């Protein structure tokens, strides 16, 4: 894994010291809130509904065990004993006090972490496929590329005041697990005639005006990545609208100017600046690829797992649901579910964090990942060790066998925490999970992505949920719109709104009607909800939601 | 014609703690919504806002929130403001967990 260079270390320490001084000057009155706000946001510190919130970057979702243990320490020392993992593979603490934040940042720097560029109109944390480096189906580990982008974009002088925030994702498998097409720019590792390179997408995004990213360059030679990205972001920086924040994201820039015009401008800029990149970036990348070399996998006989699974159906269910094929036959990637039924999606207590860190050390080569689906991943576990991992996770409520099932819900913090939210998300997710557990239908339903956002900004990715739920304020009452048919994979699609929204108490029964309609109408058990929706269209589901009478009115 | 003024309380967040605070009739900041001043006159509301804007060395983001008279003092009328008086619904954290009911000055 990547370790800080002396430059990184010095840079982060200097930023910590600067922020400590800024907090002191805010508290003694030398800085007004107007002056302080952009400074705190540059360091990931928001003021939310009930308290400050600190958002910490987990670069490309990759964590070492000591870093996870430090989160537990921060949670116990300066917060309320837990942390919240987010759809951007970051972690948020919901209750820090202003005067403690510099100490938290120092504690993060001790384990090579920070909160820089987790807010503001800059290039944010670069996200990747959470099985990166482990997945059997990837063509290469996308993390060296993501780390190269992190180094290039951090404190990039030209890109500190973009028209709006800017999100980049990197993937390396045909099956897109990183929601590439919902990002401002996405980079997919590909090969052409045996040569490594990238497919570049531009102009995706969710939020108020959801759009699927389009291919701006089908094959970019590997060495051209940074000048090409710089050309895209420069083009956007000049062309992007600053007059209206709702039209400031690159998706609108590309939409208003047309992909061809945008591409022509970006390619011209690329041609202009390309020679300025002397190749140092490629030396850096080669070094990063060495640093991301896989651990020396132990050679453990996986037959012990088969024996254990044969006599323990709960273990069998968990192994079937919560493991992913690994590039090494004797290993698997484990999804540690942070979605115990009735609990807050993405939350982990300090005790759970320590258990995950200890398990990573004992069975996972010290590595963990944060997934955008708000779970934790152990990327490399010998199959022979899965029973021991399962047993240890089960003791602390981390062995729910629901990865990819109905209760594996993405939910933003919503109006329980977020100052921008228009309705709550978390209790809706909790209630849906409890209800589906009560019905006992989860296994039968199979693959189901429910995603919930508490406002139009769509942090909960509701547009790409098979069932999407958007919480709004309708005349002073919480109201939930339902969308169907969204898809965050390589077949990306924006979900279609079904009709009028539902009151807070009506959402769970509405979702239940959708699930039961699917079970009634599907052709086979292998036909997923999304497949059935694509085959049948919206009508039977609208009928389930609104009844015959309202179908036409909706 | 201007819209009819509806009763308000003046609210903000505390600079150090981040907690939700309200202004009382005698100009103190407290943490309990019911102890806030229910402002029923627009001119007074404007004056209170000006006062608050001058106090930003220890408060953040003051604004006027709709409220109504209740048996124990002002009550919020919108669910967002109601949540702010309590805390989140997924954990017993925030104001709802604050056992010291005294109207601590900030």
Boltz contact constraints between the chains, C-beta under 6 A:
constraints:
  - contact:
      token1: [A, 29]
      token2: [B, 57]
      max_distance: 6.0
  - contact:
      token1: [A, 33]
      token2: [B, 56]
      max_distance: 6.0
  - contact:
      token1: [A, 33]
      token2: [B, 60]
      max_distance: 6.0
  - contact:
      token1: [A, 47]
      token2: [B, 13]
      max_distance: 6.0
  - contact:
      token1: [A, 47]
      token2: [B, 18]
      max_distance: 6.0
  - contact:
      token1: [A, 47]
      token2: [B, 60]
      max_distance: 6.0
  - contact:
      token1: [A, 50]
      token2: [B, 87]
      max_distance: 6.0
  - contact:
      token1: [A, 50]
      token2: [B, 94]
      max_distance: 6.0
  - contact:
      token1: [A, 51]
      token2: [B, 18]
      max_distance: 6.0
  - contact:
      token1: [A, 52]
      token2: [B, 18]
      max_distance: 6.0
  - contact:
      token1: [A, 80]
      token2: [B, 93]
      max_distance: 6.0
  - contact:
      token1: [A, 97]
      token2: [B, 17]
      max_distance: 6.0
  - contact:
      token1: [A, 98]
      token2: [B, 16]
      max_distance: 6.0
  - contact:
      token1: [A, 344]
      token2: [B, 90]
      max_distance: 6.0
  - contact:
      token1: [A, 415]
      token2: [B, 83]
      max_distance: 6.0
  - contact:
      token1: [A, 416]
      token2: [B, 88]
      max_distance: 6.0
  - contact:
      token1: [A, 416]
      token2: [B, 89]
      max_distance: 6.0
  - contact:
      token1: [A, 416]
      token2: [B, 90]
      max_distance: 6.0
  - contact:
      token1: [A, 426]
      token2: [B, 90]
      max_distance: 6.0
  - contact:
      token1: [A, 427]
      token2: [B, 89]
      max_distance: 6.0
  - contact:
      token1: [A, 476]
      token2: [B, 78]
      max_distance: 6.0
